[in-house]
Amino acid sequence: MKTAIIFACLLAVAFARPDAEIVRLDSDVGPESYVYNLETSDGTKKEEAGQLKNIGSENEAIVVHGSYSWVDEKTGEKFTVNYVADENGFQPQGAHLPVAPVA
């Protein structure tokens, strides 16, 4: 299942920018964890690592840490999003992302 998800993500990146070529792709997929890195010729980068937690229990879940970045075609500005995805959902962070006001 994890392999299918990774393949789908890589395929989405490749088709999103048909003029970009993959210049680096590394992956290591195991039964309880995975790591992959992707870089394309247009400056897009994606790094992600996932680890299965609480294996065999009712609370089994995968925890993912990663980041992706891209260069805006018009301005040349580089954007980066770092994230965690776990039992609390997808939690992105980036200088360009809006932040909820403190209550």
KOLVEXSE-88543 format. One line per field, with one value per residue: residue number from 1; x, y, z of N, C-alpha, C, O, CB in turn; residue in three letters. Coordinates in Angstrom, 1 decimal, m for minus. Glycine has a CB too. Example, Ala and Ser with C-alpha at 12.3 -4.5 7.8 and 13.67 -1.06 7.14 Angstrom:
! residues 2
seq [1/2];
n_X [13.2/12.8];
n_Y [m5.7/m2.2];
n_Z [7.8/7.1];
ca_X [12.3/13.7];
ca_Y [m4.5/m1.1];
ca_Z [7.8/7.1];
c_X [13.2/12.9];
c_Y [m3.3/0.0];
c_Z [7.8/7.9];
o_X [14.2/13.4];
o_Y [m3.3/1.1];
o_Z [8.5/8.0];
cb_X [11.3/14.1];
cb_Y [m4.5/m0.6];
cb_Z [9.0/5.7];
type [Ala/Ser];
! end
This chain:
! residues 103
seq [1/2/3/4/5/6/7/8/9/10/11/12/13/14/15/16/17/18/19/20/21/22/23/24/25/26/27/28/29/30/31/32/33/34/35/36/37/38/39/40/41/42/43/44/45/46/47/48/49/50/51/52/53/54/55/56/57/58/59/60/61/62/63/64/65/66/67/68/69/70/71/72/73/74/75/76/77/78/79/80/81/82/83/84/85/86/87/88/89/90/91/92/93/94/95/96/97/98/99/100/101/102/103];
n_X [0.8/1.9/3.9/2.3/1.1/3.4/4.2/2.0/2.2/4.6/4.0/2.1/3.6/5.3/3.5/2.3/4.1/5.0/7.2/9.3/12.0/12.8/15.5/16.7/16.0/15.4/14.6/13.5/11.7/10.2/8.7/7.7/8.5/9.4/11.3/11.8/13.2/13.0/13.8/13.4/14.1/13.3/13.7/12.0/11.5/11.2/10.9/10.5/9.6/8.3/7.0/5.8/3.8/3.0/2.6/0.6/m1.3/m4.4/m4.2/m2.5/m0.7/0.6/3.3/4.3/7.0/8.0/9.0/8.4/9.4/9.4/10.0/8.7/7.4/7.0/8.1/10.4/10.8/11.5/9.6/8.9/7.5/7.2/6.2/4.2/2.5/0.1/m1.6/m3.0/m3.6/m2.8/m0.1/1.0/3.8/5.1/6.8/5.3/2.7/m0.6/m1.2/m3.1/m4.8/m3.7/m5.6];
n_Y [m1.2/1.3/1.6/2.0/4.4/6.1/5.9/7.0/9.6/10.4/10.2/12.1/14.4/14.3/14.6/17.0/19.0/18.9/19.7/19.3/17.3/14.3/14.4/13.3/10.5/8.7/5.9/4.0/1.4/m0.3/m2.8/m1.6/1.1/3.9/5.8/8.5/10.5/13.1/15.0/17.5/18.8/21.4/22.6/21.7/19.9/17.1/15.5/12.7/10.8/7.9/6.2/3.4/3.2/1.9/m0.8/m3.5/m3.0/m1.6/1.1/1.5/3.3/5.5/7.6/10.5/12.5/15.3/17.3/19.7/21.6/24.3/26.4/29.5/30.1/32.7/34.7/33.6/33.0/30.9/28.5/26.7/23.9/22.4/19.5/17.4/14.4/12.7/11.0/13.2/14.5/16.3/18.6/21.3/23.6/26.7/29.6/31.2/30.5/31.1/31.9/30.8/33.0/33.6/32.3];
n_Z [0.0/0.8/m1.1/m3.4/m2.7/m2.7/m5.3/m6.6/m5.7/m6.8/m9.5/m9.8/m9.4/m11.6/m13.7/m13.2/m13.9/m16.9/m18.4/m16.8/m15.7/m13.9/m11.8/m9.7/m7.8/m5.0/m3.1/m0.3/0.7/3.3/5.3/7.7/7.5/5.4/3.1/1.0/m1.7/m4.0/m6.8/m9.3/m12.5/m12.6/m10.2/m8.2/m5.1/m3.1/0.0/2.1/5.0/6.5/9.3/10.9/13.8/17.0/16.4/15.5/17.4/18.5/18.1/15.9/13.6/11.0/11.0/9.4/8.3/6.5/3.6/1.0/m1.8/m4.1/m7.0/m7.9/m11.0/m12.1/m10.4/m9.4/m6.8/m4.1/m2.5/0.5/2.2/5.2/6.9/9.1/9.3/11.1/13.7/14.4/12.1/9.0/9.2/8.1/7.7/6.8/5.7/4.0/4.4/5.8/9.3/12.0/14.2/17.6/20.2];
ca_X [0.0/2.8/4.5/1.3/1.0/4.6/4.2/1.0/2.7/5.7/3.4/1.4/4.6/5.8/2.5/2.0/5.0/5.5/8.5/10.4/12.5/13.3/17.0/17.1/14.9/15.9/13.5/13.7/10.4/10.2/7.3/7.3/8.9/9.8/12.0/12.1/13.6/12.7/14.2/13.2/15.0/12.8/13.9/11.1/12.1/10.3/11.6/9.5/9.9/7.2/7.3/4.6/3.9/2.1/2.4/m0.2/m2.2/m5.6/m3.8/m1.5/m0.8/1.8/3.7/5.1/7.7/8.6/9.0/8.5/9.7/9.3/10.3/7.6/7.9/6.9/8.9/11.7/10.9/11.5/8.7/9.1/6.6/7.6/5.0/4.1/1.1/0.0/m3.0/m3.5/m3.8/m1.7/0.2/2.1/4.4/5.9/6.8/4.3/1.3/m1.2/m1.2/m4.3/m4.5/m3.7/m6.9];
ca_Y [0.0/2.5/1.7/2.6/5.8/6.8/5.9/8.0/11.0/10.7/10.3/13.4/15.4/14.2/15.1/18.4/19.9/18.0/20.1/19.0/15.9/13.8/14.4/12.4/9.8/7.7/5.4/2.7/1.1/m1.5/m3.2/m0.7/2.4/4.2/7.1/8.8/11.9/13.4/16.3/17.6/19.8/22.8/23.0/21.1/18.9/16.4/14.5/12.2/9.5/7.5/5.1/2.8/3.3/1.1/m1.9/m4.6/m2.5/m0.9/2.4/1.5/4.5/5.9/9.0/11.0/13.8/15.6/18.7/19.9/23.0/24.6/27.8/30.1/30.4/34.1/35.5/33.0/32.9/29.5/28.2/25.4/23.5/21.3/18.9/16.2/13.9/11.6/10.8/14.6/15.1/17.0/19.8/22.0/24.9/27.4/31.1/31.8/30.0/31.9/31.3/31.1/33.9/32.9/32.6];
ca_Z [0.0/0.9/m2.4/m4.3/m2.4/m3.1/m6.8/m7.0/m5.5/m7.8/m10.8/m9.8/m9.5/m13.0/m14.7/m12.9/m14.7/m18.0/m18.9/m15.8/m15.7/m12.6/m11.9/m8.6/m7.1/m4.1/m2.2/0.4/1.3/4.1/5.9/8.7/7.3/4.1/2.9/m0.4/m2.0/m5.4/m7.3/m10.7/m13.2/m12.4/m8.8/m7.2/m4.3/m2.1/0.9/3.1/5.7/7.3/10.3/11.5/15.2/17.7/15.5/16.0/18.4/18.0/17.8/14.9/12.7/10.4/11.2/8.3/8.3/5.1/3.1/m0.4/m2.2/m5.6/m7.4/m8.6/m12.4/m12.5/m9.5/m9.1/m5.4/m3.6/m1.4/1.2/3.2/6.1/7.5/9.9/9.2/12.0/14.2/14.5/10.8/8.2/9.9/7.3/8.2/5.8/5.9/3.1/4.8/6.9/10.6/12.8/15.4/18.9/20.9];
c_X [0.9/3.5/3.6/1.1/2.2/4.6/3.2/1.5/3.8/5.1/2.7/2.4/5.1/4.7/2.1/2.9/5.7/6.8/9.6/10.8/13.0/14.8/17.6/15.9/15.5/14.7/14.0/12.4/10.5/8.8/6.8/7.7/9.3/10.5/12.1/12.4/13.5/13.2/14.0/14.0/14.5/12.9/13.0/11.8/11.1/11.0/10.5/10.0/8.7/7.6/6.0/4.8/2.8/1.7/1.7/m1.2/m3.4/m5.3/m2.7/m1.8/0.6/2.1/4.6/5.7/8.2/8.6/8.9/8.7/9.6/9.7/9.2/8.1/7.9/7.9/10.3/11.9/10.7/10.5/9.0/8.0/7.2/6.3/5.2/2.6/1.1/m1.4/m3.7/m3.8/m2.6/m1.4/1.4/2.6/5.2/5.7/5.7/2.8/0.7/m1.2/m2.4/m3.9/m4.5/m4.9/m6.7];
c_Y [1.3/2.7/2.4/4.0/6.6/6.9/6.9/9.4/11.4/10.9/11.7/14.5/15.5/14.8/16.6/19.4/19.0/18.4/19.8/17.6/15.5/13.7/13.5/11.8/8.6/7.2/4.2/2.4/m0.3/m1.8/m2.3/0.8/2.6/5.6/7.3/10.3/12.0/14.8/16.4/18.8/21.2/23.3/22.5/20.0/18.3/15.4/14.0/10.9/9.2/6.3/4.7/2.7/2.4/m0.1/m3.0/m4.2/m1.9/0.5/2.5/2.6/4.8/7.3/9.4/12.3/14.1/17.0/18.7/21.4/23.1/26.1/28.3/30.5/31.9/35.0/34.9/32.7/31.4/29.4/26.8/25.2/22.3/20.8/17.7/15.7/12.7/11.5/12.1/15.2/15.7/18.3/20.5/23.3/25.4/28.9/31.8/31.4/30.9/31.1/31.7/32.1/33.1/33.3/33.1];
c_Z [0.0/m0.5/m3.4/m4.0/m2.9/m4.6/m7.3/m6.8/m6.5/m9.2/m10.9/m10.0/m11.0/m13.9/m14.4/m13.6/m15.8/m18.5/m17.9/m15.9/m14.3/m12.7/m10.7/m8.0/m6.3/m3.3/m1.5/1.2/2.0/4.6/6.9/8.6/5.8/4.1/1.4/m0.6/m3.5/m5.7/m8.8/m11.2/m13.0/m11.0/m7.8/m6.5/m3.3/m1.3/1.9/3.7/6.6/8.1/10.9/13.0/15.8/16.9/16.2/17.0/17.7/17.6/16.7/13.9/12.1/10.7/10.1/8.6/6.9/4.8/1.6/m0.7/m3.7/m5.8/m8.3/m10.0/m12.7/m11.7/m9.2/m7.6/m5.0/m2.4/m0.8/2.2/3.9/6.7/8.3/9.6/10.1/12.5/14.4/13.2/10.1/8.8/9.1/8.0/7.0/6.0/5.1/3.5/5.9/8.2/11.3/13.9/16.7/19.7/22.3];
o_X [0.6/3.7/4.0/1.0/2.0/4.9/3.5/1.2/3.8/5.5/2.7/2.1/5.2/5.1/1.6/2.4/6.8/7.5/10.8/9.9/13.5/15.4/18.7/14.9/16.2/13.9/14.7/12.0/10.9/7.9/5.6/7.4/9.4/10.2/12.4/12.0/13.8/12.9/14.4/14.5/15.3/12.5/13.1/12.5/10.2/11.7/9.8/10.6/8.1/8.4/5.2/5.8/1.7/0.5/2.0/m2.0/m3.5/m6.0/m2.0/m2.9/1.6/1.1/5.6/5.0/8.7/8.2/9.3/8.3/9.8/9.7/8.8/9.2/8.8/8.6/11.2/12.9/9.9/10.6/9.3/7.7/7.5/5.5/6.2/1.7/1.9/m2.3/m4.9/m4.2/m1.5/m2.3/2.5/1.9/6.0/4.7/5.2/1.9/1.4/m1.2/m2.8/m2.9/m5.2/m5.3/m7.7];
o_Y [2.2/3.8/3.2/4.8/7.7/8.0/7.7/10.3/12.5/11.8/12.3/15.5/16.6/15.5/17.2/20.5/18.5/17.6/20.1/16.7/16.4/13.0/13.1/12.4/7.7/8.1/3.4/3.1/m1.3/m1.0/m2.1/1.6/1.7/6.4/6.4/11.2/11.1/15.7/15.4/19.6/22.2/24.4/22.8/19.2/19.1/14.5/14.9/10.1/10.0/5.4/5.5/2.3/2.2/m0.5/m3.5/m5.1/m1.7/1.1/3.5/2.9/4.4/8.2/8.7/13.2/13.2/17.9/17.7/22.3/22.2/26.9/27.7/31.2/32.4/35.8/35.7/32.2/30.7/30.2/25.9/26.0/21.3/21.5/17.0/16.5/11.7/11.9/12.2/16.4/15.5/19.1/20.2/23.9/24.7/29.4/32.9/31.9/31.4/29.9/32.9/31.9/32.2/34.5/33.4];
o_Z [m0.7/m0.9/m4.2/m5.0/m3.5/m5.2/m8.2/m7.7/m7.0/m10.0/m11.9/m10.7/m11.6/m14.9/m15.3/m14.0/m15.6/m19.2/m18.3/m16.1/m13.5/m13.6/m10.8/m7.7/m6.9/m2.8/m2.1/2.1/1.4/4.4/7.1/9.4/5.0/5.0/0.7/0.1/m4.3/m4.9/m9.5/m10.5/m13.2/m10.7/m6.6/m7.0/m2.9/m1.9/2.4/3.1/7.2/7.7/11.4/13.5/15.2/16.8/17.3/17.5/16.5/16.8/16.7/13.5/12.6/10.6/9.9/9.0/6.3/5.7/0.9/0.0/m4.4/m4.9/m9.2/m10.1/m13.4/m12.2/m8.8/m7.2/m5.6/m1.5/m1.6/2.9/3.3/7.1/8.2/9.6/10.0/11.8/14.6/13.2/10.6/8.9/9.4/8.8/6.4/6.5/5.5/2.9/6.7/8.2/11.3/14.6/16.8/19.7/23.0];
cb_X [m0.9/3.8/5.0/0.0/0.8/5.8/3.8/m0.3/3.3/6.7/2.3/0.7/5.8/6.1/1.2/2.2/6.1/4.4/8.4/9.9/13.7/12.7/17.6/17.9/13.9/17.1/12.2/14.9/9.3/11.2/7.4/7.8/10.1/8.6/13.4/10.9/15.1/11.2/15.7/11.7/15.1/11.3/13.9/9.8/13.3/9.0/12.8/8.2/11.2/6.0/8.3/4.3/3.7/0.8/3.8/0.7/m1.6/m6.7/m3.3/m1.5/m1.3/1.8/4.4/4.2/8.8/7.8/10.3/7.2/11.1/7.9/11.7/7.1/6.9/5.6/8.2/12.8/9.8/12.9/7.2/10.5/5.2/8.7/4.0/4.3/0.8/1.0/m3.0/m2.6/m4.9/m2.1/0.7/1.5/5.3/5.4/8.2/4.5/1.4/m2.7/0.1/m5.0/m5.5/m2.4/m7.7];
cb_Y [0.0/2.3/0.3/1.8/6.0/6.1/4.5/7.7/11.1/9.6/9.2/13.6/15.2/12.8/14.3/18.7/20.4/17.9/21.6/19.4/15.8/12.5/15.8/13.2/9.2/8.2/5.3/2.9/1.0/m1.4/m4.6/m1.2/2.7/4.2/7.1/8.5/12.2/13.2/16.6/17.8/19.5/22.8/24.5/20.5/19.4/15.8/15.1/12.0/9.7/7.1/5.6/1.3/4.7/1.9/m2.5/m5.6/m1.6/m0.9/3.1/0.1/5.8/5.6/9.2/11.0/13.8/14.9/19.5/19.4/23.4/24.4/27.8/31.4/29.8/34.6/35.8/33.8/33.7/29.0/28.3/25.4/23.1/21.7/18.7/16.4/13.5/11.9/10.0/15.4/16.2/17.1/19.5/22.4/24.6/27.0/31.7/31.4/28.5/32.2/31.7/29.8/35.1/33.4/31.4];
cb_Z [1.2/2.0/m2.9/m4.1/m0.9/m2.6/m7.3/m6.2/m4.1/m7.9/m11.0/m8.4/m8.6/m13.3/m14.6/m11.4/m13.7/m19.0/m19.2/m14.4/m16.7/m12.2/m11.8/m7.5/m8.2/m3.2/m2.9/1.4/0.2/5.2/6.4/10.0/8.2/3.1/3.6/m1.3/m1.6/m5.7/m6.9/m11.0/m14.6/m12.8/m8.8/m8.0/m3.5/m2.8/1.6/2.4/6.6/6.4/11.4/11.0/15.7/18.1/14.9/16.6/19.4/19.1/19.0/14.1/13.5/8.8/12.7/7.0/9.4/4.1/3.6/m1.1/m1.7/m6.1/m8.2/m7.8/m13.4/m12.2/m8.2/m9.6/m4.7/m3.3/m1.9/1.8/2.5/7.2/6.4/11.4/7.7/13.2/15.4/15.4/10.8/6.7/11.3/6.0/9.5/4.4/5.5/1.7/5.3/6.5/11.4/13.3/15.4/19.7/21.0];
type [Met/Lys/Thr/Ala/Ile/Ile/Phe/Ala/Cys/Leu/Leu/Ala/Val/Ala/Phe/Ala/Arg/Pro/Asp/Ala/Glu/Ile/Val/Arg/Leu/Asp/Ser/Asp/Val/Gly/Pro/Glu/Ser/Tyr/Val/Tyr/Asn/Leu/Glu/Thr/Ser/Asp/Gly/Thr/Lys/Lys/Glu/Glu/Ala/Gly/Gln/Leu/Lys/Asn/Ile/Gly/Ser/Glu/Asn/Glu/Ala/Ile/Val/Val/His/Gly/Ser/Tyr/Ser/Trp/Val/Asp/Glu/Lys/Thr/Gly/Glu/Lys/Phe/Thr/Val/Asn/Tyr/Val/Ala/Asp/Glu/Asn/Gly/Phe/Gln/Pro/Gln/Gly/Ala/His/Leu/Pro/Val/Ala/Pro/Val/Ala];
! end
